[in-house]
Amino acid sequence: MPELSESQARAIMADFHDDPQRLIAILLDIQEASGANRVEKKSALLVSETLGVPLTRIYEILTFYSMFSLAPRGKYLVEACESAPCHFDGGETTLSHLADILGVSPGETTADGLFTLEKSACFGACGHGGAFKIGDEAYRGGSRNQIASVIRSYRENSPRLREGLAWLY
């Protein structure tokens, strides 16, 4: 998988006018452009040098916020909510369905590199127990077939197939 080049990282920072106040947005864009859904050490170092932000501060952000990763992840991050409301309203079943459909355990990436399954802190869908997210789209936990349809829509890169499946937001 190709790595993010220095010129690509510099272009992302330039889009934000090399503004250290936009550090999180810059790191998110670098992660998205990386091809491995992560922020590499060389990119973190370049951001530190370019923006004048201490490298320790960058790593504080990268390790504090669950949306960032230092390790390679799949194209799509699948997050199953493990908050108390979701736990008591079908969260374990949703996680079990996701793991079964994807063929991976939490923290693992599918062999095709498309999906990484992770447990997540609350993302504000407490009224829709067993919620999960793929990227920025949130879904209500449902039957195994409903969840399989959502996963299939991403496998087939079919936003049209996804229509009507995003139950939240």
N, CA and C atoms as a LAMMPS dump frame, in Angstrom:
ITEM: TIMESTEP
0
ITEM: NUMBER OF ATOMS
507
ITEM: BOX BOUNDS ff ff ff
-5.0000000000000000e+02 5.0000000000000000e+02
-5.0000000000000000e+02 5.0000000000000000e+02
-5.0000000000000000e+02 5.0000000000000000e+02
ITEM: ATOMS id mol type element x y z
1 1 1 N 0.853 -1.176 0
2 1 2 C 0 0 0
3 1 3 C 0.903 1.245 0
4 2 1 N 0.691 2.177 -0.907
5 2 2 C 1.543 3.368 -0.962
6 2 3 C 1.372 4.238 0.281
7 3 1 N 2.481 4.833 0.706
8 3 2 C 2.453 5.723 1.869
9 3 3 C 2.187 7.149 1.413
10 4 1 N 1.763 7.962 2.345
11 4 2 C 1.533 9.371 2.074
12 4 3 C 2.892 10.035 1.852
13 5 1 N 3.021 10.752 0.768
14 5 2 C 4.291 11.414 0.481
15 5 3 C 4.405 12.718 1.269
16 6 1 N 5.634 13.196 1.387
17 6 2 C 5.861 14.464 2.082
18 6 3 C 5.128 15.602 1.379
19 7 1 N 5.138 15.601 0.046
20 7 2 C 4.469 16.681 -0.682
21 7 3 C 2.949 16.625 -0.471
22 8 1 N 2.386 15.426 -0.368
23 8 2 C 0.954 15.315 -0.1
24 8 3 C 0.629 15.855 1.297
25 9 1 N 1.448 15.503 2.277
26 9 2 C 1.233 15.988 3.644
27 9 3 C 1.376 17.505 3.699
28 10 1 N 2.367 18.039 3
29 10 2 C 2.559 19.492 2.974
30 10 3 C 1.365 20.196 2.315
31 11 1 N 0.823 19.583 1.276
32 11 2 C -0.34 20.163 0.597
33 11 3 C -1.547 20.199 1.535
34 12 1 N -1.718 19.158 2.343
35 12 2 C -2.824 19.133 3.304
36 12 3 C -2.649 20.26 4.314
37 13 1 N -1.432 20.415 4.838
38 13 2 C -1.196 21.495 5.805
39 13 3 C -1.406 22.859 5.161
40 14 1 N -0.998 23.004 3.913
41 14 2 C -1.174 24.277 3.208
42 14 3 C -2.656 24.609 3.033
43 15 1 N -3.477 23.579 2.819
44 15 2 C -4.926 23.799 2.705
45 15 3 C -5.489 24.453 3.961
46 16 1 N -4.82 24.228 5.097
47 16 2 C -5.235 24.825 6.373
48 16 3 C -4.312 25.991 6.752
49 17 1 N -3.593 26.519 5.763
50 17 2 C -2.707 27.671 5.929
51 17 3 C -1.661 27.441 7.024
52 18 1 N -1.226 26.172 7.161
53 18 2 C -0.218 25.801 8.168
54 18 3 C -0.583 26.345 9.551
55 19 1 N -1.879 26.341 9.85
56 19 2 C -2.38 26.899 11.099
57 19 3 C -2.395 25.839 12.198
58 20 1 N -1.579 25.988 13.239
59 20 2 C -1.562 24.995 14.313
60 20 3 C -2.899 24.882 15.052
61 21 1 N -3.743 25.901 14.94
62 21 2 C -5.064 25.822 15.563
63 21 3 C -5.96 24.798 14.852
64 22 1 N -5.563 24.395 13.668
65 22 2 C -6.329 23.417 12.871
66 22 3 C -5.676 22.031 12.912
67 23 1 N -4.878 21.786 13.948
68 23 2 C -4.087 20.564 14.053
69 23 3 C -4.932 19.296 13.924
70 24 1 N -6.038 19.21 14.617
71 24 2 C -6.854 17.991 14.563
72 24 3 C -7.393 17.775 13.148
73 25 1 N -7.87 18.816 12.507
74 25 2 C -8.372 18.697 11.137
75 25 3 C -7.263 18.265 10.187
76 26 1 N -6.075 18.821 10.375
77 26 2 C -4.932 18.452 9.54
78 26 3 C -4.6 16.974 9.726
79 27 1 N -4.533 16.529 10.972
80 27 2 C -4.213 15.122 11.242
81 27 3 C -5.289 14.185 10.687
82 28 1 N -6.551 14.598 10.774
83 28 2 C -7.617 13.779 10.2
84 28 3 C -7.457 13.641 8.691
85 29 1 N -7.147 14.745 8.019
86 29 2 C -6.971 14.695 6.569
87 29 3 C -5.742 13.873 6.183
88 30 1 N -4.678 14.002 6.956
89 30 2 C -3.479 13.2 6.699
90 30 3 C -3.796 11.723 6.877
91 31 1 N -4.531 11.399 7.925
92 31 2 C -4.904 10.001 8.153
93 31 3 C -5.74 9.469 6.996
94 32 1 N -6.721 10.253 6.556
95 32 2 C -7.588 9.818 5.459
96 32 3 C -6.8 9.613 4.166
97 33 1 N -5.825 10.483 3.924
98 33 2 C -5.047 10.407 2.688
99 33 3 C -3.94 9.36 2.74
100 34 1 N -3.704 8.783 3.91
101 34 2 C -2.556 7.876 4.08
102 34 3 C -2.674 6.57 3.314
103 35 1 N -3.882 6.158 2.982
104 35 2 C -4.066 4.879 2.315
105 35 3 C -4.127 3.72 3.292
106 36 1 N -3.814 3.966 4.557
107 36 2 C -3.861 2.914 5.583
108 36 3 C -4.689 3.361 6.779
109 37 1 N -5.395 4.488 6.628
110 37 2 C -6.28 4.996 7.68
111 37 3 C -5.525 5.179 8.996
112 38 1 N -4.331 5.762 8.901
113 38 2 C -3.504 5.998 10.091
114 38 3 C -2.615 7.214 9.867
115 39 1 N -2.005 7.69 10.96
116 39 2 C -1.012 8.762 10.869
117 39 3 C 0.339 8.124 11.149
118 40 1 N 1.186 8.144 10.145
119 40 2 C 2.515 7.552 10.272
120 40 3 C 3.437 8.472 11.07
121 41 1 N 4.478 7.878 11.651
122 41 2 C 5.454 8.619 12.443
123 41 3 C 6.082 9.745 11.62
124 42 1 N 6.447 9.448 10.363
125 42 2 C 7.09 10.473 9.531
126 42 3 C 6.147 11.648 9.273
127 43 1 N 4.842 11.38 9.158
128 43 2 C 3.879 12.457 8.95
129 43 3 C 3.716 13.287 10.221
130 44 1 N 3.672 12.616 11.367
131 44 2 C 3.562 13.334 12.644
132 44 3 C 4.775 14.242 12.839
133 45 1 N 5.947 13.752 12.507
134 45 2 C 7.171 14.544 12.634
135 45 3 C 7.146 15.75 11.693
136 46 1 N 6.7 15.544 10.465
137 46 2 C 6.609 16.642 9.5
138 46 3 C 5.618 17.705 9.975
139 47 1 N 4.477 17.282 10.506
140 47 2 C 3.488 18.224 11.028
141 47 3 C 4.092 19.017 12.181
142 48 1 N 4.799 18.335 13.06
143 48 2 C 5.439 18.992 14.197
144 48 3 C 6.41 20.074 13.731
145 49 1 N 7.261 19.718 12.798
146 49 2 C 8.262 20.667 12.298
147 49 3 C 7.627 21.833 11.543
148 50 1 N 6.642 21.539 10.72
149 50 2 C 6.022 22.568 9.883
150 50 3 C 5.18 23.546 10.691
151 51 1 N 4.407 23.014 11.635
152 51 2 C 3.486 23.861 12.395
153 51 3 C 4.083 24.392 13.69
154 52 1 N 5.268 23.892 14.056
155 52 2 C 5.882 24.335 15.302
156 52 3 C 5.165 23.816 16.538
157 53 1 N 4.542 22.658 16.404
158 53 2 C 3.838 22.024 17.516
159 53 3 C 4.729 20.904 18.045
160 54 1 N 4.957 20.852 19.349
161 54 2 C 5.809 19.777 19.871
162 54 3 C 5.274 18.394 19.485
163 55 1 N 6.183 17.509 19.129
164 55 2 C 5.809 16.16 18.738
165 55 3 C 5.034 15.448 19.851
166 56 1 N 5.385 15.742 21.093
167 56 2 C 4.653 15.125 22.209
168 56 3 C 3.189 15.538 22.199
169 57 1 N 2.907 16.776 21.836
170 57 2 C 1.518 17.249 21.761
171 57 3 C 0.758 16.507 20.663
172 58 1 N 1.42 16.302 19.534
173 58 2 C 0.786 15.584 18.429
174 58 3 C 0.459 14.155 18.862
175 59 1 N 1.398 13.506 19.548
176 59 2 C 1.149 12.138 19.996
177 59 3 C 0.1 12.083 21.101
178 60 1 N -0.003 13.128 21.898
179 60 2 C -1.097 13.186 22.884
180 60 3 C -2.44 13.124 22.172
181 61 1 N -2.571 13.882 21.106
182 61 2 C -3.813 13.913 20.334
183 61 3 C -4.048 12.57 19.642
184 62 1 N -3.005 12.042 19.016
185 62 2 C -3.149 10.797 18.267
186 62 3 C -3.487 9.605 19.153
187 63 1 N -3.06 9.647 20.404
188 63 2 C -3.335 8.519 21.298
189 63 3 C -4.549 8.754 22.194
190 64 1 N -4.992 9.987 22.319
191 64 2 C -6.165 10.282 23.161
192 64 3 C -7.471 10.043 22.414
193 65 1 N -7.572 10.562 21.2
194 65 2 C -8.816 10.487 20.445
195 65 3 C -8.905 9.166 19.683
196 66 1 N -10.021 8.453 19.877
197 66 2 C -10.177 7.134 19.25
198 66 3 C -10.308 7.203 17.732
199 67 1 N -10.556 8.379 17.188
200 67 2 C -10.699 8.495 15.739
201 67 3 C -9.351 8.401 15.03
202 68 1 N -8.25 8.498 15.799
203 68 2 C -6.915 8.404 15.214
204 68 3 C -6.306 7.036 15.458
205 69 1 N -5.415 6.661 14.558
206 69 2 C -4.691 5.409 14.732
207 69 3 C -3.251 5.593 14.259
208 70 1 N -2.349 4.951 14.976
209 70 2 C -0.949 4.907 14.567
210 70 3 C -0.671 3.638 13.777
211 71 1 N -1.542 2.65 13.915
212 71 2 C -1.393 1.374 13.213
213 71 3 C -2.297 1.371 11.981
214 72 1 N -1.909 0.624 10.967
215 72 2 C -2.765 0.545 9.774
216 72 3 C -4.14 -0.023 10.116
217 73 1 N -5.139 0.514 9.453
218 73 2 C -6.513 0.032 9.612
219 73 3 C -7.125 -0.136 8.232
220 74 1 N -8.277 -0.786 8.199
221 74 2 C -8.988 -0.978 6.945
222 74 3 C -9.507 0.337 6.384
223 75 1 N -9.94 0.266 5.159
224 75 2 C -10.504 1.445 4.5
225 75 3 C -11.681 1.996 5.302
226 76 1 N -12.492 1.08 5.839
227 76 2 C -13.652 1.48 6.632
228 76 3 C -13.456 1.06 8.076
229 77 1 N -13.612 1.994 8.979
230 77 2 C -13.554 1.706 10.401
231 77 3 C -14.977 1.436 10.876
232 78 1 N -15.202 0.232 11.387
233 78 2 C -16.499 -0.167 11.903
234 78 3 C -16.41 -0.115 13.423
235 79 1 N -17.199 0.764 14.028
236 79 2 C -17.147 0.944 15.478
237 79 3 C -18.466 0.524 16.107
238 80 1 N -18.377 -0.441 17.018
239 80 2 C -19.549 -0.891 17.761
240 80 3 C -19.539 -0.203 19.114
241 81 1 N -20.614 0.496 19.422
242 81 2 C -20.695 1.237 20.675
243 81 3 C -20.74 0.27 21.851
244 82 1 N -19.92 0.548 22.86
245 82 2 C -19.923 -0.286 24.06
246 82 3 C -20.324 0.507 25.3
247 83 1 N -21.022 1.623 25.096
248 83 2 C -21.507 2.396 26.239
249 83 3 C -22.583 1.602 26.975
250 84 1 N -22.888 2.005 28.186
251 84 2 C -23.877 1.283 28.991
252 84 3 C -25.242 1.183 28.298
253 85 1 N -25.809 2.281 27.773
254 85 2 C -27.119 2.146 27.127
255 85 3 C -27.11 1.156 25.962
256 86 1 N -26.081 1.198 25.139
257 86 2 C -26.015 0.257 24.014
258 86 3 C -25.781 -1.166 24.506
259 87 1 N -24.959 -1.299 25.537
260 87 2 C -24.678 -2.624 26.094
261 87 3 C -25.966 -3.299 26.543
262 88 1 N -26.824 -2.543 27.225
263 88 2 C -28.062 -3.11 27.744
264 88 3 C -29.172 -3.172 26.713
265 89 1 N -28.946 -2.597 25.544
266 89 2 C -29.982 -2.585 24.509
267 89 3 C -29.492 -3.234 23.217
268 90 1 N -28.746 -4.33 23.349
269 90 2 C -28.38 -5.106 22.165
270 90 3 C -26.967 -4.909 21.657
271 91 1 N -26.144 -4.185 22.37
272 91 2 C -24.787 -3.921 21.898
273 91 3 C -23.943 -5.165 21.715
274 92 1 N -24.054 -6.11 22.643
275 92 2 C -23.27 -7.339 22.517
276 92 3 C -23.702 -8.137 21.292
277 93 1 N -24.997 -8.148 21.025
278 93 2 C -25.503 -8.857 19.85
279 93 3 C -25.017 -8.188 18.574
280 94 1 N -25.066 -6.861 18.535
281 94 2 C -24.574 -6.125 17.361
282 94 3 C -23.102 -6.428 17.124
283 95 1 N -22.301 -6.364 18.179
284 95 2 C -20.872 -6.648 18.046
285 95 3 C -20.657 -8.081 17.56
286 96 1 N -21.412 -9.019 18.095
287 96 2 C -21.303 -10.417 17.683
288 96 3 C -21.657 -10.579 16.202
289 97 1 N -22.739 -9.928 15.76
290 97 2 C -23.121 -9.986 14.342
291 97 3 C -22.024 -9.39 13.457
292 98 1 N -21.51 -8.23 13.854
293 98 2 C -20.459 -7.588 13.061
294 98 3 C -19.227 -8.482 12.951
295 99 1 N -18.805 -9.057 14.077
296 99 2 C -17.623 -9.926 14.079
297 99 3 C -17.855 -11.143 13.188
298 100 1 N -19.043 -11.714 13.261
299 100 2 C -19.369 -12.895 12.458
300 100 3 C -19.411 -12.554 10.967
301 101 1 N -20.065 -11.466 10.624
302 101 2 C -20.196 -11.067 9.214
303 101 3 C -18.839 -10.712 8.616
304 102 1 N -18.032 -9.982 9.391
305 102 2 C -16.723 -9.556 8.894
306 102 3 C -15.66 -10.647 9.011
307 103 1 N -15.875 -11.588 9.916
308 103 2 C -14.903 -12.655 10.11
309 103 3 C -13.673 -12.217 10.885
310 104 1 N -13.835 -11.191 11.73
311 104 2 C -12.727 -10.683 12.549
312 104 3 C -13.224 -10.382 13.953
313 105 1 N -12.303 -10.294 14.87
314 105 2 C -12.594 -9.875 16.242
315 105 3 C -12.288 -8.389 16.366
316 106 1 N -12.809 -7.738 17.419
317 106 2 C -12.471 -6.323 17.617
318 106 3 C -10.949 -6.119 17.646
319 107 1 N -10.514 -5.077 16.936
320 107 2 C -9.091 -4.77 16.831
321 107 3 C -8.434 -5.381 15.61
322 108 1 N -9.179 -6.165 14.848
323 108 2 C -8.616 -6.824 13.669
324 108 3 C -9.172 -6.216 12.383
325 109 1 N -8.44 -6.45 11.298
326 109 2 C -8.808 -5.967 9.973
327 109 3 C -9.09 -7.157 9.073
328 110 1 N -10.105 -7.032 8.234
329 110 2 C -10.445 -8.111 7.314
330 110 3 C -9.29 -8.366 6.348
331 111 1 N -9.219 -9.59 5.838
332 111 2 C -8.119 -9.987 4.945
333 111 3 C -8.053 -9.115 3.698
334 112 1 N -9.193 -8.614 3.232
335 112 2 C -9.198 -7.774 2.034
336 112 3 C -8.821 -6.319 2.326
337 113 1 N -8.591 -6.006 3.608
338 113 2 C -8.176 -4.66 3.982
339 113 3 C -9.297 -3.635 3.971
340 114 1 N -10.532 -4.064 3.813
341 114 2 C -11.629 -3.105 3.738
342 114 3 C -12.127 -2.634 5.097
343 115 1 N -12.189 -3.537 6.078
344 115 2 C -12.83 -3.201 7.344
345 115 3 C -11.924 -3.484 8.532
346 116 1 N -11.927 -2.573 9.497
347 116 2 C -11.336 -2.811 10.807
348 116 3 C -12.47 -2.667 11.804
349 117 1 N -12.636 -3.683 12.65
350 117 2 C -13.687 -3.68 13.657
351 117 3 C -13.107 -3.24 14.987
352 118 1 N -13.744 -2.26 15.613
353 118 2 C -13.307 -1.773 16.923
354 118 3 C -14.511 -1.522 17.811
355 119 1 N -14.271 -1.629 19.107
356 119 2 C -15.265 -1.194 20.082
357 119 3 C -15.082 0.306 20.249
358 120 1 N -16.159 1.009 20.504
359 120 2 C -16.099 2.456 20.566
360 120 3 C -16.769 2.976 21.829
361 121 1 N -16.297 4.116 22.261
362 121 2 C -17 4.846 23.317
363 121 3 C -18.282 5.404 22.718
364 122 1 N -19.127 5.919 23.55
365 122 2 C -20.401 6.474 23.114
366 122 3 C -20.212 7.515 22.014
367 123 1 N -21.058 7.434 20.992
368 123 2 C -21.039 8.465 19.953
369 123 3 C -22.402 9.138 19.823
370 124 1 N -23.184 9.077 20.91
371 124 2 C -24.402 9.867 20.991
372 124 3 C -25.649 9.236 20.406
373 125 1 N -25.684 7.923 20.287
374 125 2 C -26.854 7.253 19.741
375 125 3 C -27.544 6.419 20.821
376 126 1 N -27.556 6.935 22.029
377 126 2 C -28.017 6.179 23.206
378 126 3 C -29.459 5.711 23.095
379 127 1 N -30.284 6.39 22.353
380 127 2 C -31.668 5.99 22.198
381 127 3 C -31.86 4.887 21.164
382 128 1 N -30.779 4.442 20.561
383 128 2 C -30.843 3.451 19.481
384 128 3 C -29.885 2.312 19.789
385 129 1 N -30.166 1.584 20.829
386 129 2 C -29.275 0.563 21.362
387 129 3 C -28.652 -0.358 20.342
388 130 1 N -27.436 -0.745 20.659
389 130 2 C -26.686 -1.597 19.76
390 130 3 C -26.182 -0.853 18.549
391 131 1 N -26.01 0.447 18.677
392 131 2 C -25.6 1.277 17.54
393 131 3 C -24.174 0.949 17.102
394 132 1 N -23.915 1.192 15.823
395 132 2 C -22.562 1.062 15.29
396 132 3 C -22.369 2.11 14.207
397 133 1 N -21.101 2.386 13.92
398 133 2 C -20.764 3.383 12.902
399 133 3 C -19.833 2.757 11.882
400 134 1 N -19.955 3.217 10.667
401 134 2 C -18.965 2.927 9.632
402 134 3 C -18.58 4.289 9.094
403 135 1 N -17.333 4.666 9.363
404 135 2 C -16.916 6.019 9.02
405 135 3 C -17.757 7.017 9.793
406 136 1 N -18.405 7.936 9.086
407 136 2 C -19.231 8.957 9.725
408 136 3 C -20.704 8.584 9.789
409 137 1 N -21.082 7.448 9.219
410 137 2 C -22.482 7.03 9.191
411 137 3 C -22.794 6.153 10.395
412 138 1 N -23.845 6.486 11.112
413 138 2 C -24.247 5.711 12.282
414 138 3 C -25.486 4.884 11.953
415 139 1 N -25.519 3.672 12.505
416 139 2 C -26.601 2.729 12.237
417 139 3 C -27.133 2.167 13.544
418 140 1 N -28.414 1.918 13.586
419 140 2 C -29.056 1.262 14.718
420 140 3 C -28.78 -0.229 14.582
421 141 1 N -28.43 -0.859 15.703
422 141 2 C -28.258 -2.307 15.676
423 141 3 C -29.555 -2.951 15.242
424 142 1 N -29.467 -4.033 14.534
425 142 2 C -30.66 -4.709 14.051
426 142 3 C -30.402 -6.196 13.943
427 143 1 N -31.152 -6.827 13.079
428 143 2 C -30.976 -8.259 12.868
429 143 3 C -29.648 -8.505 12.142
430 144 1 N -29.225 -9.744 12.157
431 144 2 C -27.993 -10.101 11.453
432 144 3 C -28.132 -9.732 9.975
433 145 1 N -29.296 -9.977 9.373
434 145 2 C -29.499 -9.672 7.956
435 145 3 C -29.436 -8.171 7.676
436 146 1 N -30.004 -7.355 8.573
437 146 2 C -29.933 -5.905 8.381
438 146 3 C -28.483 -5.429 8.436
439 147 1 N -27.749 -5.924 9.417
440 147 2 C -26.344 -5.519 9.557
441 147 3 C -25.54 -6.021 8.357
442 148 1 N -25.815 -7.24 7.896
443 148 2 C -25.124 -7.786 6.718
444 148 3 C -25.398 -6.93 5.485
445 149 1 N -26.609 -6.388 5.361
446 149 2 C -26.936 -5.515 4.222
447 149 3 C -26.103 -4.245 4.246
448 150 1 N -25.92 -3.691 5.443
449 150 2 C -25.095 -2.487 5.566
450 150 3 C -23.665 -2.804 5.142
451 151 1 N -23.108 -3.886 5.666
452 151 2 C -21.728 -4.271 5.327
453 151 3 C -21.611 -4.524 3.824
454 152 1 N -22.58 -5.229 3.245
455 152 2 C -22.551 -5.517 1.812
456 152 3 C -22.536 -4.224 0.993
457 153 1 N -23.275 -3.209 1.447
458 153 2 C -23.311 -1.949 0.703
459 153 3 C -21.936 -1.293 0.645
460 154 1 N -21.142 -1.468 1.688
461 154 2 C -19.778 -0.928 1.68
462 154 3 C -18.854 -1.813 0.85
463 155 1 N -19.003 -3.122 0.967
464 155 2 C -18.18 -4.041 0.167
465 155 3 C -18.37 -3.776 -1.321
466 156 1 N -19.605 -3.528 -1.71
467 156 2 C -19.927 -3.304 -3.116
468 156 3 C -19.801 -1.836 -3.505
469 157 1 N -19.367 -1.01 -2.542
470 157 2 C -19.218 0.427 -2.775
471 157 3 C -20.487 1 -3.408
472 158 1 N -21.599 0.694 -2.771
473 158 2 C -22.893 1.066 -3.32
474 158 3 C -23.666 1.981 -2.38
475 159 1 N -23.446 3.296 -2.482
476 159 2 C -24.229 4.209 -1.662
477 159 3 C -25.729 4.043 -1.919
478 160 1 N -26.084 3.66 -3.142
479 160 2 C -27.49 3.462 -3.477
480 160 3 C -28.103 2.329 -2.669
481 161 1 N -27.332 1.244 -2.51
482 161 2 C -27.778 0.117 -1.705
483 161 3 C -27.926 0.532 -0.245
484 162 1 N -27.122 1.512 0.17
485 162 2 C -27.128 1.997 1.556
486 162 3 C -28.328 2.885 1.855
487 163 1 N -28.932 3.444 0.832
488 163 2 C -30.067 4.343 1.051
489 163 3 C -31.124 3.644 1.889
490 164 1 N -31.556 4.318 2.922
491 164 2 C -32.566 3.745 3.792
492 164 3 C -31.995 2.873 4.892
493 165 1 N -30.686 2.619 4.858
494 165 2 C -30.078 1.781 5.881
495 165 3 C -29.487 2.6 7.019
496 166 1 N -29.111 3.855 6.753
497 166 2 C -28.529 4.7 7.797
498 166 3 C -29.682 5.153 8.7
499 167 1 N -29.8 4.497 9.813
500 167 2 C -30.947 4.724 10.687
501 167 3 C -30.785 5.909 11.605
502 168 1 N -29.594 6.44 11.684
503 168 2 C -29.355 7.551 12.613
504 168 3 C -28.765 8.739 11.862
505 169 1 N -28.919 9.903 12.434
506 169 2 C -28.352 11.169 11.951
507 169 3 C -28.916 11.49 10.609
